[in-house]
Amino acid sequence: MTRRRLLALLASPVLAAVPETRLEDLGLEATIPIQAALDHVQGIDVRDGRLWVTSVDRERERGLLHRFELPSGRLLHQTEVQRGECYHPGGIALDGDSIWVPVAEYRPRSSALMQRRRSDTLELEASFPVADHIGCVAADAGRLIGGNWDSELLYEWTRQGKEIARKSRLSEARYQDLKLSEGLLVASGNLSREQGVVEWLSPITLEPLRRIVAGKTDRGVLYTHEGMAVRDGRLYLLPEDGPSRLFVFRLAGS
């Protein structure tokens, strides 16, 4: 029996007891068309009427960080983030006046650069290397957590890049975007071709505490396929490649 299978079996009773909500039971507040041609969307974050998006141009091997106005969806600014073999940006996280952007080689078990950029100008402030593909990152209150390809492993680093911990995920969900919110790690991804989830985890144990189960958009794409953010009682999802749409849901109790 593989270690992955053993972890899944051990986690299954826990996951079965996790409080669960269906995405369609939440209120859909808005569907916002994104006014830019994005090849393959990756991660998002939102704040104060602005939306940040990462995307990858697979043909030209370019990674891009975009900033949009909300609710218009108008593109305000974008910049290229690739460095050599690393051109695949992932899930992103605002951190004060900065934004963290992992930029990796486009294959698992490879390498990445964890970039810190200004959230307004998108200029590079600092970066550190990671000896793995990093596909998403969350940041808050001095904590920096990132997941590798499909988040099989979750790492924690200092802001200077020193690794503090690494842990295997407990859930079967393949996380694509992460956020730290109100002391919990929020992770979104896909369980299967037909079902996705957003899970609230203990950042210490990675145990799922509650989850939202999601289906597909009217274009047949899982809502949790790519970008996810939580902010001010709302859940933001950007699952589709161009023409992309941002879906805004009101979380229960908000």
C-alpha positions as CSV (number, residue, x, y, z in Angstrom):
1,M,0.0,0.0,0.0
2,T,1.4,3.4,-1.0
3,R,1.8,6.2,1.5
4,R,-0.7,8.3,-0.5
5,R,-3.3,5.6,-0.3
6,L,-2.7,5.0,3.4
7,L,-3.2,8.7,4.1
8,A,-6.4,8.8,2.0
9,L,-7.8,5.8,3.9
10,L,-6.9,7.4,7.2
11,A,-8.4,10.7,6.1
12,S,-11.7,9.3,4.7
13,P,-13.6,9.0,8.0
14,V,-12.6,12.6,8.9
15,L,-13.7,13.9,5.5
16,A,-17.0,12.1,5.7
17,A,-17.8,14.0,8.9
18,V,-16.9,17.5,7.6
19,P,-19.8,19.9,7.4
20,E,-20.7,20.4,3.8
21,T,-22.5,23.0,1.7
22,R,-23.3,23.0,-2.0
23,L,-22.2,26.0,-4.1
24,E,-25.6,26.3,-5.7
25,D,-27.1,26.9,-2.3
26,L,-25.0,30.1,-1.9
27,G,-26.2,33.3,-3.4
28,L,-24.6,34.2,-6.7
29,E,-24.1,37.9,-6.5
30,A,-22.4,38.6,-9.8
31,T,-21.0,37.2,-12.9
32,I,-18.3,39.5,-14.3
33,P,-16.8,39.2,-17.8
34,I,-13.1,39.8,-17.8
35,Q,-12.1,42.4,-20.4
36,A,-8.9,40.8,-21.6
37,A,-7.8,37.8,-23.7
38,L,-6.3,35.3,-21.2
39,D,-4.9,32.1,-22.6
40,H,-4.9,29.8,-19.4
41,V,-5.9,31.4,-16.1
42,Q,-4.3,30.3,-12.9
43,G,-4.8,32.2,-9.6
44,I,-6.6,35.3,-8.3
45,D,-6.9,37.6,-5.4
46,V,-9.2,40.5,-4.7
47,R,-9.3,43.7,-2.6
48,D,-10.7,47.2,-2.7
49,G,-12.4,47.0,-6.1
50,R,-9.3,45.4,-7.8
51,L,-8.8,41.8,-9.1
52,W,-5.3,40.3,-9.6
53,V,-5.0,37.3,-12.0
54,T,-2.2,35.2,-13.1
55,S,-2.2,33.4,-16.5
56,V,0.2,31.5,-18.7
57,D,0.6,31.9,-22.4
58,R,1.6,28.3,-23.3
59,E,2.5,28.9,-26.9
60,R,5.0,31.8,-26.1
61,E,6.0,30.4,-22.8
62,R,5.1,33.6,-20.9
63,G,3.7,34.0,-17.5
64,L,1.6,37.1,-16.8
65,L,0.3,39.0,-13.8
66,H,-2.8,41.2,-14.5
67,R,-4.6,43.8,-12.5
68,F,-8.3,44.5,-13.2
69,E,-10.9,47.0,-12.1
70,L,-14.1,45.6,-10.4
71,P,-16.9,45.4,-11.1
72,S,-16.2,46.5,-14.7
73,G,-13.6,43.8,-15.4
74,R,-11.5,46.4,-17.2
75,L,-7.7,45.6,-17.5
76,L,-5.6,48.2,-15.7
77,H,-2.1,46.8,-16.0
78,Q,-0.2,43.6,-16.7
79,T,3.4,42.4,-16.6
80,E,5.4,39.4,-17.6
81,V,6.8,37.3,-14.7
82,Q,8.7,34.4,-16.4
83,R,12.4,33.8,-15.7
84,G,14.1,31.3,-17.9
85,E,12.6,27.8,-17.6
86,C,10.1,29.1,-15.0
87,Y,7.1,30.6,-16.8
88,H,4.1,28.9,-15.2
89,P,2.6,31.3,-12.5
90,G,0.2,29.8,-10.0
91,G,-2.2,30.8,-7.3
92,I,-1.4,34.2,-5.8
93,A,-1.8,36.0,-2.4
94,L,-2.0,39.6,-1.4
95,D,0.2,40.5,1.6
96,G,-0.1,44.2,2.6
97,D,1.2,46.3,-0.3
98,S,2.8,43.2,-1.9
99,I,1.5,40.2,-3.8
100,W,3.2,36.8,-3.8
101,V,3.5,35.0,-7.2
102,P,5.0,31.5,-7.6
103,V,6.5,31.0,-11.0
104,A,7.5,27.4,-11.8
105,E,8.7,25.2,-14.6
106,Y,5.7,23.7,-16.4
107,R,6.1,20.2,-15.0
108,P,5.8,18.5,-11.6
109,R,8.8,17.9,-9.3
110,S,10.8,20.7,-10.9
111,S,11.7,24.2,-9.6
112,A,10.1,27.5,-8.9
113,L,10.8,31.1,-8.0
114,M,8.6,32.6,-5.3
115,Q,8.3,36.3,-6.3
116,R,7.1,39.2,-4.1
117,R,5.8,42.0,-6.2
118,R,4.2,45.4,-5.6
119,S,0.5,45.1,-5.7
120,D,0.0,48.4,-7.5
121,T,2.8,48.6,-10.1
122,L,3.4,44.8,-10.2
123,E,7.2,45.5,-10.0
124,L,9.4,42.8,-8.6
125,E,10.5,43.4,-5.0
126,A,12.2,40.2,-4.1
127,S,12.3,36.4,-4.8
128,F,13.6,33.1,-3.5
129,P,14.1,29.8,-5.3
130,V,12.2,26.6,-4.3
131,A,13.4,23.1,-5.4
132,D,9.9,22.0,-6.4
133,H,7.1,23.1,-8.7
134,I,5.0,25.5,-6.6
135,G,1.5,26.0,-7.9
136,C,-0.2,28.2,-5.3
137,V,0.6,30.3,-2.3
138,A,-1.2,31.8,0.7
139,A,0.1,34.6,2.9
140,D,-1.1,36.3,6.2
141,A,0.2,37.5,9.5
142,G,3.8,36.4,8.9
143,R,2.9,33.1,7.4
144,L,3.7,31.9,3.9
145,I,2.3,28.5,2.7
146,G,2.5,27.0,-0.7
147,G,1.5,23.9,-2.5
148,N,3.4,21.9,-5.1
149,W,1.8,20.3,-8.2
150,D,-1.8,19.5,-7.2
151,S,-0.7,20.4,-3.7
152,E,0.4,16.9,-2.8
153,L,2.8,18.6,-0.4
154,L,2.3,21.9,1.4
155,Y,5.3,23.9,2.4
156,E,5.7,26.8,4.9
157,W,8.5,29.3,4.6
158,T,9.8,32.5,6.1
159,R,9.6,35.5,3.9
160,Q,13.3,35.1,3.1
161,G,12.7,31.6,1.8
162,K,13.8,29.4,4.7
163,E,11.7,26.3,4.8
164,I,9.9,25.8,8.1
165,A,7.8,22.8,7.4
166,R,6.3,20.5,4.7
167,K,3.3,18.3,5.1
168,S,1.2,15.9,2.9
169,R,-2.3,17.1,2.2
170,L,-5.0,14.9,3.9
171,S,-7.8,15.6,1.4
172,E,-8.2,13.9,-1.9
173,A,-8.8,17.3,-3.5
174,R,-6.1,18.6,-5.9
175,Y,-5.7,22.2,-4.6
176,Q,-5.1,24.8,-7.3
177,D,-5.4,28.0,-5.2
178,L,-4.9,28.8,-1.5
179,K,-5.8,31.7,0.8
180,L,-5.3,32.3,4.6
181,S,-8.5,33.8,6.0
182,E,-9.4,34.4,9.6
183,G,-6.8,31.9,10.9
184,L,-7.7,29.1,8.5
185,L,-6.2,27.9,5.3
186,V,-8.8,28.0,2.4
187,A,-8.0,25.6,-0.4
188,S,-9.9,25.1,-3.7
189,G,-9.5,22.3,-6.3
190,N,-11.0,19.3,-8.0
191,L,-12.0,16.0,-6.6
192,S,-12.9,14.5,-10.0
193,R,-13.9,15.5,-13.5
194,E,-17.4,16.2,-12.2
195,Q,-16.9,17.6,-8.7
196,G,-14.8,20.3,-7.1
197,V,-14.5,21.7,-3.5
198,V,-13.4,24.7,-1.5
199,E,-12.2,23.5,1.9
200,W,-11.4,25.3,5.1
201,L,-8.4,23.6,6.8
202,S,-6.4,23.8,10.0
203,P,-3.1,25.4,8.9
204,I,-1.3,23.3,11.5
205,T,-2.7,19.8,10.8
206,L,-4.3,20.4,7.3
207,E,-7.4,18.7,8.6
208,P,-10.5,19.8,6.6
209,L,-13.0,21.5,8.9
210,R,-15.7,22.4,6.5
211,R,-16.2,22.4,2.7
212,I,-18.3,23.7,-0.2
213,V,-18.9,21.2,-3.0
214,A,-19.0,22.6,-6.5
215,G,-20.2,21.5,-9.9
216,K,-19.7,23.1,-13.3
217,T,-20.4,26.4,-15.0
218,D,-22.7,26.5,-18.0
219,R,-19.6,26.1,-20.2
220,G,-18.9,22.7,-18.5
221,V,-15.9,23.9,-16.5
222,L,-15.6,23.0,-12.8
223,Y,-16.1,26.2,-10.7
224,T,-13.0,25.3,-8.7
225,H,-10.8,24.5,-11.7
226,E,-8.4,27.4,-11.2
227,G,-8.6,30.8,-9.4
228,M,-10.2,31.3,-5.9
229,A,-10.3,34.0,-3.3
230,V,-12.3,34.8,-0.2
231,R,-12.7,38.4,1.0
232,D,-15.3,40.2,3.1
233,G,-17.8,37.3,3.3
234,R,-17.6,36.5,-0.4
235,L,-16.2,33.7,-2.5
236,Y,-14.6,34.6,-5.8
237,L,-14.0,31.9,-8.5
238,L,-12.3,32.3,-11.9
239,P,-12.4,28.9,-13.5
240,E,-12.5,29.5,-17.2
241,D,-9.8,30.3,-19.8
242,G,-10.6,33.3,-22.1
243,P,-13.2,34.5,-22.4
244,S,-13.1,34.4,-18.6
245,R,-15.8,35.1,-16.1
246,L,-15.5,36.0,-12.4
247,F,-18.2,34.4,-10.3
248,V,-19.0,36.1,-7.0
249,F,-20.9,34.1,-4.3
250,R,-22.0,35.3,-0.8
251,L,-20.8,32.9,1.8
252,A,-23.3,31.5,4.3
253,G,-23.7,33.7,7.4
254,S,-22.4,36.8,5.6
